[in-house]
Amino acid sequence: MEPGDVLSGGASVAAVLPAGGSGERLGGATPKQFCALLGRPLISYTVRALERINWISDIVVVVSLENIETMKSIIEKYGHKRITVVEGGMTRHRSIFNGLKIFPESKLSSCPLQKPEVVIIHDAVRPFVEEDILLKVVLAAKEHGAAGAIRPLVSTVVASSADGSLDHSLERSRYRASEMPQAFLFDIIYQAYHQCTDYDLDYGTECLHLALKYCKTNAKLIEGSPDLWKVTYKRDLYAAESVIKDTLSQQVCVTTDMKEDAVQLGFLLQETLKNEVKVHLNVSENMSFSNGMEELSWIKEFAREVKKKNILVYGLLIHYNKWHLLEQKRVMEVAVVPLLVLQGRSVAPISLILGLHYRLRMIRSFRRQ
């Protein structure tokens, strides 16, 4: 399924992230969406997961009044784009409704955001959502009006009687857990929120149910992957951090300048490493090396930039003589270094910065403090 399929009919897609929770079940003073994982707030990972998808035009983050400035500082610090911060309500549904209201109800509205055809609703504390499941729910919502991710139940659901005894249990194979993301034709979910009662707004949690109850829209249910789980308890923070470490430590970014020899070595490294790790090749117009402190200054600036992209191990500066470029032995000498680091205790992608001025064996390492 290609992103172009989503936009083939000129459809626009936006996302609303409710992030107004207090995190009572997590414990502690900091709401879970703002807890740090590897030095970065959890919500920043979720925003990044949506922001990297170019067919999502706008991302609305709904937070409580006291956390608006915190959210704005996160957006500025990590360079997030296409983000609008909205004040949340007292409950989850009221917060989502506030997020939807930021879009205009008509072309005459003075609201700065264009009303989308499809809107994604996703929890701010589900940071591992992939483009594939987002595409599936959006396409299903275009066809059926609403769609949502589901997962098999891992435990049997039981009902208790008034005295605390077992009343009955449900047949687990017939039921599924409702997850996020969910997607809706904007007009359907907006109409549902306008019609729903105060009781729904205060005590309800399921958006798909509102679409069914008030707009007679039967949502298409899409089987989701195991990584859609929600950070709820303190132990989930440790699990999320572990997933982030594991994911990032399987990636290498090879950055070269535009000189033919450097680019050629970059391709050779990519080919050599691709069976072991995911390799990204970046050819930079602005990259230029020289002797002395100017070189170190460039690397430090590069380090600050890639930190915004979750690259916490900033890299290995590799110098080589171009007459060694085509020697496979030399390429293997370079390739083995990031593999050894990854197999050790690295927690994020390595950036290989390729210059053209010195010997290959001269290697410098830069790590995040």
C-alpha positions as CSV (number, residue, x, y, z in Angstrom):
1,M,0.0,0.0,0.0
2,E,1.5,3.3,-1.1
3,P,1.0,6.8,0.5
4,G,-0.1,8.0,-2.9
5,D,-3.2,5.8,-2.6
6,V,-4.3,8.0,0.3
7,L,-4.1,11.2,-1.7
8,S,-5.2,9.9,-5.0
9,G,-8.6,11.5,-4.7
10,G,-7.2,14.7,-3.3
11,A,-8.0,13.7,0.2
12,S,-6.4,15.7,3.0
13,V,-5.5,14.0,6.3
14,A,-4.8,15.5,9.7
15,A,-4.3,14.0,13.2
16,V,-5.4,14.8,16.7
17,L,-3.4,13.6,19.7
18,P,-5.1,13.8,23.0
19,A,-2.4,14.4,25.6
20,G,-4.3,16.0,28.5
21,G,-4.1,13.1,31.0
22,S,-2.6,13.5,34.4
23,G,-1.0,10.0,34.5
24,E,-2.5,9.0,37.8
25,R,-2.0,5.3,37.1
26,L,1.7,6.0,36.4
27,G,2.3,7.7,39.7
28,G,4.7,10.6,40.2
29,A,4.2,14.3,39.5
30,T,5.0,14.3,35.8
31,P,2.3,13.2,33.4
32,K,3.4,10.1,31.5
33,Q,3.3,11.9,28.1
34,F,6.1,14.2,29.4
35,C,8.3,11.6,31.0
36,A,11.7,11.4,29.6
37,L,12.9,8.3,27.6
38,L,16.6,8.5,26.8
39,G,16.4,12.2,27.6
40,R,13.5,12.9,25.3
41,P,9.8,13.4,26.3
42,L,7.6,10.4,25.4
43,I,5.2,12.7,23.5
44,S,8.0,13.9,21.2
45,Y,8.5,10.3,20.0
46,T,4.8,10.0,19.2
47,V,4.7,13.4,17.4
48,R,7.8,12.4,15.4
49,A,6.1,9.1,14.3
50,L,3.3,11.1,12.7
51,E,5.4,14.1,11.6
52,R,7.6,12.0,9.4
53,I,4.6,11.0,7.3
54,N,4.3,13.7,4.6
55,W,0.7,13.0,3.7
56,I,-0.5,14.1,7.2
57,S,-0.9,17.8,6.8
58,D,-1.5,19.0,10.4
59,I,-1.0,17.5,13.8
60,V,-3.1,18.9,16.7
61,V,-1.8,18.1,20.2
62,V,-4.3,18.7,22.9
63,V,-2.9,19.3,26.4
64,S,-4.1,20.7,29.7
65,L,-3.8,24.4,30.3
66,E,-0.9,24.1,32.7
67,N,1.1,22.1,30.1
68,I,0.7,24.3,27.1
69,E,4.0,26.1,27.5
70,T,5.7,22.7,28.2
71,M,4.4,21.3,25.0
72,K,5.4,24.4,23.0
73,S,9.0,24.2,24.4
74,I,9.2,20.6,23.3
75,I,8.1,21.5,19.8
76,E,10.8,24.2,19.7
77,K,13.5,22.2,21.2
78,Y,13.1,19.2,18.9
79,G,12.2,21.1,15.8
80,H,8.7,19.6,15.3
81,K,6.8,20.9,12.3
82,R,3.1,21.2,11.4
83,I,2.1,21.1,15.1
84,T,-0.8,23.1,16.7
85,V,-1.2,23.1,20.4
86,V,-4.8,23.2,21.8
87,E,-6.1,23.5,25.3
88,G,-7.8,20.2,26.5
89,G,-10.9,19.6,28.4
90,M,-11.6,17.9,31.7
91,T,-12.0,14.4,30.1
92,R,-10.6,12.5,27.1
93,H,-13.7,13.1,24.9
94,R,-13.8,16.8,25.7
95,S,-10.1,17.1,24.8
96,I,-10.6,15.3,21.5
97,F,-13.6,17.5,20.7
98,N,-11.5,20.6,21.4
99,G,-8.9,19.3,19.0
100,L,-11.5,18.8,16.3
101,K,-12.9,22.3,16.8
102,I,-9.6,23.9,15.7
103,F,-10.5,22.9,12.1
104,P,-13.0,25.2,10.3
105,E,-16.6,24.1,10.0
106,S,-16.8,25.9,6.6
107,K,-14.6,27.6,4.1
108,L,-15.7,30.9,5.6
109,S,-14.1,30.1,8.9
110,S,-11.1,32.2,10.1
111,C,-9.5,29.1,11.7
112,P,-5.9,28.8,10.4
113,L,-6.1,25.0,9.8
114,Q,-7.9,23.6,6.7
115,K,-10.6,21.1,7.5
116,P,-9.3,17.6,6.5
117,E,-11.4,14.9,4.7
118,V,-10.0,12.3,7.1
119,V,-8.9,12.8,10.7
120,I,-6.7,10.4,12.7
121,I,-7.1,10.2,16.4
122,H,-4.2,8.7,18.2
123,D,-3.0,8.5,21.8
124,A,0.0,10.6,22.6
125,V,1.4,7.8,24.7
126,R,1.5,5.2,21.9
127,P,4.9,6.2,20.4
128,F,5.5,3.2,18.1
129,V,2.8,3.6,15.5
130,E,4.0,2.9,12.0
131,E,2.9,4.4,8.7
132,D,1.5,1.1,7.5
133,I,-1.3,0.9,10.1
134,L,-2.0,4.6,9.7
135,L,-2.5,4.1,6.0
136,K,-4.8,1.1,6.6
137,V,-7.1,3.0,9.0
138,V,-7.2,6.1,6.8
139,L,-8.1,4.2,3.7
140,A,-10.7,2.1,5.5
141,A,-12.2,5.3,7.0
142,K,-12.5,6.8,3.5
143,E,-14.5,3.8,2.4
144,H,-16.5,3.0,5.6
145,G,-16.6,6.4,7.4
146,A,-14.6,5.1,10.4
147,A,-11.9,2.6,11.2
148,G,-9.8,1.5,14.1
149,A,-7.0,-0.8,15.1
150,I,-7.7,-3.8,17.2
151,R,-5.7,-6.5,19.0
152,P,-6.5,-9.9,20.3
153,L,-7.4,-10.1,24.0
154,V,-4.6,-11.5,26.2
155,S,-6.8,-12.2,29.2
156,T,-10.4,-13.5,29.6
157,V,-12.9,-10.8,30.5
158,V,-15.1,-11.6,33.5
159,A,-18.1,-9.9,35.1
160,S,-18.5,-9.9,38.9
161,S,-21.7,-9.9,40.9
162,A,-22.7,-7.3,43.6
163,D,-21.0,-9.4,46.3
164,G,-17.7,-9.7,44.3
165,S,-18.3,-13.2,43.0
166,L,-17.9,-14.4,39.4
167,D,-21.1,-13.7,37.5
168,H,-20.0,-14.7,34.0
169,S,-17.1,-14.6,31.5
170,L,-16.9,-13.7,27.9
171,E,-15.7,-16.0,25.1
172,R,-12.3,-14.4,24.5
173,S,-12.0,-15.6,20.9
174,R,-15.1,-13.5,19.9
175,Y,-13.8,-10.2,21.3
176,R,-10.9,-7.8,20.5
177,A,-9.2,-5.0,22.3
178,S,-9.8,-1.6,20.7
179,E,-6.5,0.2,20.2
180,M,-5.3,3.4,18.4
181,P,-4.9,4.8,15.8
182,Q,-8.5,5.3,14.7
183,A,-9.5,7.3,11.7
184,F,-12.8,9.0,10.6
185,L,-14.3,11.0,7.9
186,F,-14.0,14.4,9.6
187,D,-17.7,15.3,9.1
188,I,-18.8,12.1,10.7
189,I,-16.8,12.3,13.9
190,Y,-17.4,16.0,14.2
191,Q,-21.1,15.5,13.9
192,A,-21.0,12.7,16.5
193,Y,-19.3,14.9,19.0
194,H,-21.8,17.7,18.4
195,Q,-24.7,15.4,19.1
196,C,-23.3,13.3,22.0
197,T,-24.5,13.9,25.6
198,D,-22.6,15.3,28.5
199,Y,-22.6,11.8,29.9
200,D,-20.7,10.6,26.8
201,L,-18.3,13.5,27.0
202,D,-17.6,12.9,30.7
203,Y,-17.5,9.1,31.0
204,G,-17.0,7.7,27.5
205,T,-13.7,6.6,26.0
206,E,-14.4,4.9,22.7
207,C,-14.6,7.2,19.6
208,L,-15.7,4.4,17.3
209,H,-18.8,4.0,19.5
210,L,-19.7,7.6,19.1
211,A,-19.6,7.3,15.3
212,L,-21.9,4.2,15.6
213,K,-24.3,5.6,18.1
214,Y,-24.9,9.1,16.6
215,C,-24.0,8.7,12.9
216,K,-24.9,5.0,12.3
217,T,-21.4,4.4,11.0
218,N,-20.1,0.9,11.4
219,A,-16.3,1.2,11.8
220,K,-14.0,-1.1,9.9
221,L,-11.7,-3.0,12.3
222,I,-8.1,-3.4,11.3
223,E,-5.8,-5.9,12.9
224,G,-2.9,-4.0,14.5
225,S,0.6,-5.0,15.3
226,P,1.9,-5.7,18.9
227,D,3.7,-2.4,19.0
228,L,0.5,-0.3,19.3
229,W,0.5,-0.8,23.1
230,K,-0.1,2.2,25.4
231,V,2.3,3.5,28.1
232,T,0.1,3.3,31.2
233,Y,2.1,2.2,34.2
234,K,5.6,3.0,35.3
235,R,6.9,-0.4,34.1
236,D,5.7,0.6,30.6
237,L,8.2,3.4,30.6
238,Y,11.0,1.0,31.0
239,A,9.6,-1.3,28.3
240,A,9.2,1.7,25.9
241,E,12.8,2.8,26.5
242,S,14.0,-0.7,25.8
243,V,12.0,-0.7,22.5
244,I,13.5,2.6,21.5
245,K,17.0,1.4,22.2
246,D,16.5,-1.7,20.3
247,T,15.0,0.0,17.3
248,L,17.5,2.8,17.1
249,S,20.5,0.6,17.6
250,Q,19.7,-1.2,14.4
251,Q,20.2,1.8,12.2
252,V,23.3,3.5,10.7
253,C,23.3,6.8,8.9
254,V,26.2,7.3,6.4
255,T,26.8,10.9,5.6
256,T,29.2,12.0,2.8
257,D,30.0,15.2,1.0
258,M,29.1,15.5,-2.7
259,K,32.6,14.5,-4.0
260,E,32.3,11.5,-6.3
261,D,34.8,9.4,-4.3
262,A,33.0,10.1,-1.0
263,V,29.6,9.2,-2.5
264,Q,31.0,6.1,-4.0
265,L,32.4,5.0,-0.7
266,G,29.1,5.7,0.9
267,F,27.3,3.4,-1.5
268,L,29.9,0.7,-0.9
269,L,29.4,1.0,2.9
270,Q,25.7,0.8,2.5
271,E,26.0,-2.3,0.4
272,T,28.4,-3.9,2.9
273,L,26.3,-3.1,6.0
274,K,22.8,-3.7,4.6
275,N,22.6,-7.3,5.6
276,E,23.3,-6.4,9.2
277,V,21.6,-3.1,9.9
278,K,19.3,-0.6,8.3
279,V,21.5,1.9,6.5
280,H,20.5,5.5,5.5
281,L,22.8,7.3,3.0
282,N,22.8,11.1,3.2
283,V,24.8,13.1,0.6
284,S,25.3,16.6,2.0
285,E,26.0,19.8,0.0
286,N,27.1,21.7,3.1
287,M,29.7,19.2,4.3
288,S,33.3,20.3,4.0
289,F,36.4,19.1,6.0
290,S,39.6,20.8,6.7
291,N,42.5,20.5,9.1
292,G,42.2,21.5,12.8
293,M,39.3,22.9,14.9
294,E,37.1,23.8,11.9
295,E,36.5,20.1,11.4
296,L,35.6,19.5,15.0
297,S,33.2,22.5,15.0
298,W,31.4,21.1,11.9
299,I,30.9,17.7,13.6
300,K,29.6,19.3,16.8
301,E,27.0,21.3,14.8
302,F,26.1,18.2,12.9
303,A,25.7,16.4,16.3
304,R,23.2,19.0,17.5
305,E,21.1,18.6,14.4
306,V,21.0,14.9,14.3
307,K,20.1,14.8,18.0
308,K,16.6,16.1,16.9
309,K,16.2,12.9,14.9
310,N,17.0,10.6,17.8
311,I,20.6,10.0,16.8
312,L,22.2,9.9,20.2
313,V,25.5,8.3,19.2
314,Y,26.8,10.9,16.9
315,G,29.3,9.0,14.9
316,L,32.7,8.0,13.7
317,L,34.7,10.4,11.6
318,I,36.4,8.4,8.9
319,H,39.2,9.8,6.9
320,Y,40.6,7.9,3.9
321,N,42.8,8.3,0.8
322,K,40.7,8.1,-2.3
323,W,43.2,5.6,-4.0
324,H,42.1,3.1,-1.4
325,L,38.4,3.6,-2.2
326,L,37.8,0.6,-4.4
327,E,39.7,-1.9,-2.1
328,Q,37.0,-4.1,-0.6
329,K,39.3,-4.8,2.3
330,R,39.4,-1.1,3.2
331,V,35.6,-0.9,3.0
332,M,35.3,-3.8,5.4
333,E,37.6,-2.2,7.8
334,V,35.3,0.8,8.0
335,A,32.1,-1.3,8.1
336,V,33.2,-3.4,11.0
337,V,33.5,-0.5,13.4
338,P,29.8,0.5,13.6
339,L,28.9,-3.2,13.8
340,L,31.1,-3.7,16.8
341,V,29.6,-0.6,18.5
342,L,26.0,-1.8,17.7
343,Q,26.7,-5.2,19.2
344,G,28.0,-3.6,22.3
345,R,26.1,-1.0,24.3
346,S,25.0,1.6,21.7
347,V,21.5,3.0,22.2
348,A,21.0,4.8,18.9
349,P,22.0,5.1,15.2
350,I,25.6,5.7,14.3
351,S,26.5,8.5,11.8
352,L,29.4,7.7,9.6
353,I,30.9,11.0,8.5
354,L,33.1,10.6,5.5
355,G,35.9,13.1,4.7
356,L,38.6,13.0,2.0
357,H,41.8,14.2,3.6
358,Y,43.4,11.7,5.9
359,R,44.2,8.0,6.3
360,L,41.4,5.5,6.8
361,R,42.8,4.2,10.0
362,M,42.3,7.5,11.7
363,I,38.9,7.2,13.5
364,R,37.3,9.5,16.1
365,S,34.2,8.7,18.1
366,F,31.7,11.2,19.4
367,R,29.0,10.2,21.9
368,R,26.2,12.0,23.6
369,Q,27.0,13.0,27.2
